[in-house]
Amino acid sequence: MKIKVVTVGKLKEKYLKDGIAEYAKRLQRFAKVEMVELSDEKTPEKASQAENEEIMAKEGERIWAKIGERDYVVVLAIEGKQLPSEELSKKLEQAKLSGHGTLTFVIGGSLGLTPKIKKRADLLLSFGLLTLPHQLMRLVLMEQIYRAQMIAVGSPYHK
């Protein structure tokens, strides 16, 4: 099993890198973990809608290139489903049992994601209506992936 996290933008903050590295290390007992950081497009201060769409399209093509044909794709989107950790765990376990060798999680850039990427998702997932920096969202996502794995094996971590 492989877990791939595809993100737009480079992570600079050491405390976030350390936290993500810790969860990636913990997840190694369940799966090979791959973190894919894609470059983001520079957004002009007063970008037009057309410029924003062009930026999202460029970032979207980079994301698309990292998604495998047989991957189970979870896209983080504010309009996605809000699930309790137990239900997320069940969905990820079902994906594994269905023959998906890779669970791919996608976090877009600051402008969001193109409809093409969202349509490709097997699961559109939301962590609530709060707006979080996408760098911080990486850490939250890694903890939830780890929590889902611990729930699946019956660990007391989730309690």
Secondary structure, DSSP 8 states (H G I E B T S, - for coil): -EEEEEEES----HHHHHHHHHHHHHHTTTSEEEEEEE------TT--HHHHHHHHHHHHHHHHTTS-TT-EEEEEEEEEE---HHHHHHHHHHHHHTT-SEEEEEE-BTTB--HHHHHH-SEEE---S----HHHHHHHHHHHHHHHHHHHTT-GGG-
